């Protein structure tokens, strides 16, 4: 039975990280499960200060199960949350789990998790070689998005309405556009911007950050860029420009 342990209680211990290694000693592989499967087994080899980082996409509320098998007695893995990796604080260090080299736990956030397989410094200094097998599985459903508590603006389907600075053409001075926002919970939703001369543009956001737009054939190869200045997001889509306060997405 794999014993679960509290991340908070072990935070100090989990600061342990693999030996410092050169960037070209790290190999990264993206893990994909076959259709209908919730796990896979990968095999690999590391030598000395080399390491392999496996990237696994998962959602908050799901459970990850990891098991490393190797005849080499000084090979372990670290599990890192989204946006983190070797050198950062780990969610789990398999040299400290019970049993060793096995971990099972609920995931706290959506994103790509990293599993780094590495060799302890004493063995790495001797340039030892380790062959290993890693079992990776993701179980359970993602946590349901929290329902939005926003009331609808009377007479509309929006949670909030107002105006934001906008420009429809490149080089055009910024004017004001009416908008309506639909908040879906967990910082996700969409903003519909209405052009003064007719038509509209929809900008989608995740975690209170603009991420995509309602691209159509008329947009051609227009790209979207997002810059942030404090709590203001400057969004460009081709020649179009928008200035969106974070409060539009977050509420309040």
N, C-alpha and C positions, 0 to 999 in steps of 0.2 A: 504494500500500500504506500503510495507516494504521500508523504506528509506535507500538507500545505502550511506555509508559514506567512506571517503578516509582513508585508513589505515595509510598513512604517517601523516595526520593531527591529527590522534587520537593516535599516538604511545605512547605518554606519559601517556595518560589516560588508555591505555590498558595494562599498566604494572601491573594493579590490578590483583591479583591472589587469588585463594581460600585459606582458612585457612590452616596452616601447619598441615599435618596429617601423621600418621604413615603409613609405606609402606603397612602393612597388612590391612589398612582401605580402600585401593584403589582396586576396581575391574575393570578389563579390559575386554571388549568384542569387538570382531571383527564383524563389520556390513557387511552383504551380502545382495544384492538385488536379488529377484527372477528373473529368466530368462525373459528378455523383459521389466523389470521394471526399472525405474530410481530413485526409492525411496522406503522407508519403514517407518514403525512406530514402535518404541520400547517403552516398559513400564518398569518402574523400581521403586526402593525405596532406599532412602538413610536415614541414621540416624546419627545425630551428625556430627562429623568430617569425616565421611565416604564419599566417592565419587565414581562415576562410570565414566570410561574413555572409550568412543566408538572410535574405529579405523575405518576409512573410506578411502579406496584407491581412488585416483582421479588424474586427469592430469591437467597440466597447461592450462589455458584458459577455463576450465569448470566452471560452476557456482554452488555453494553450497547453499542450502536453508535449514535453521534450524528453528524449532519452538518448544518451550518448554511450556507445559501446566501443571500447578500444582495448587492445592488449597492452598498450602503452599506459603506464600508471600515472603519468603526469600530464594527461591531456584532459581539458575541461572546456566548458562553454559558459559564456555570459549572455543573458537576455537583456536587450535594451528597448526602451519605449520609442515611439515615433519621433524622428528627428534627432535621435541620439545614437551613439556608437562607441567603439573602443576609446577609452579616455574619459568617458562620462560615467555618471553613476548608473549602475546596473539594477534592473528589477530583480534579477536572480543571478547568483554565481554558483555553478554546479559543484565547485569544490567545497561548498558549505551546505548543500542540500542533504536531506536524509530521505532515501539513500543518495549516495553520491551520484552525480551525473544524471539526475532525473529531476524534473520539475513539472508541476501542474498548478496552474493558477488562473484566476479571472483577469482579463485584460481591462485596463482602466480607460482606454481611449481608442478612437478610430485612427487607422494609419498603418504604415509599414513598420513592423517590428524587426529588429536585427538580432540574429543569433551568431555570436562570434566564437568559433572553435579555435583554441590556442593551446600552446604548451607552456608549462610553468618555466620560469626564468632559468632555474638550475639545469633543466633538461635542454632548454633552447640554447644555452651557452655551449653545450656539447654538440650542437647541431644534430640532435637526434631526429629520427623519422617516426611518425605515428600514422598508422592507417586507422580509420574509424568508420562507424556507421551511426547516422543520426536519424532517429524517428521523430517526425514532426506531425502534429495533428491539431486541428482547431475544431472545437466542439461547441454546440449550442447556437442559439440565435442571438443576433445583435440586440442590444438594449433598445427598447422602443423609444422613439423620439418623444421628448416631453411635449405634451399638447400645449399649443400657444394659449396664453391667458389673455391675449389682447382682444378687446371687444372690436367689433367692426364699426367703422364710421357710418353714421346714419345715412341710408340711401346709397351706400356703396358696398363693394365686396372687399374693401381695403381695411387694414388695421390702422393705418394712418395715411394722411394726405398732406400735401404742402407744396413748396416750390424749392427747386435747387438750381444753381447756376448751370448753364448748358450752352453749347454751340453745335449747330448741325453740320457746318462746313468748315474745312480747314481755313484758318485765317479770319474767320468770322468772330466779331466781338462776342463775349459771353453775355447771354441774356438770361431770362428766367423761364423755366419749364415747370409745369405742374407735374406732380408725381403721386402715385399711390403705391403703398408697400403691403405685401402679404407676408406675414411672419409665420413660419411653420413650426417654430420651436427649435431649441438647441442652436440658435444663431443662424438658422437656415431660412431661406425664403427668396422672394423676388421683388424687384422694383420696376414698376411700369412708368416710363417717362413719356409724357405727351408733348409732342412738338407744337409750338404755337401755330404753325401753318398747316397742321394736320399730320396724322400718323403717330406712331409711337415706337419706343425702343424698350425692350425688357432686359434687365440686368439681373442675373441670378447671384445669390451670395451664400456662402457657407462660413460658419463660425464668425459671422459679422464681417466678412471680407468679400468684396466682389470677386467672382471667379469665372463667369462666362456670360454669354449674351445670346439672344434669339437670332442666331446667324441664319441668313437666308441667301438664296442665289443672288439677290440684288446686292448683297454685301461683297460679292467677289471674294478676294483673298484678304479682306480686312482682318487685322489682328487687334486683339484687346490687350492693353497694358494697364497696370494698376500701380500707382505711386501713393505712398502714405505720408502725410505731413501732420504729425500729432494725431488728432482724432478726425482728420479729413482725408477722404480717399479721392484722388484725382484719377478718373477713368478715361482712357481714350480708346475709341473703336474706329479705326481708320482715321478719318478727319473729324469725327465727332468727339466732343469733350463734355465731361460731366464732373461736378464737384459734389461728392456725397458725404455728408457728415455720418460718423459711425452711429450716432443716435437714431438715424433713419432706420438702420438695420436692427440695432439692439433695443430700441424703444427707450422710453424715459425722457 
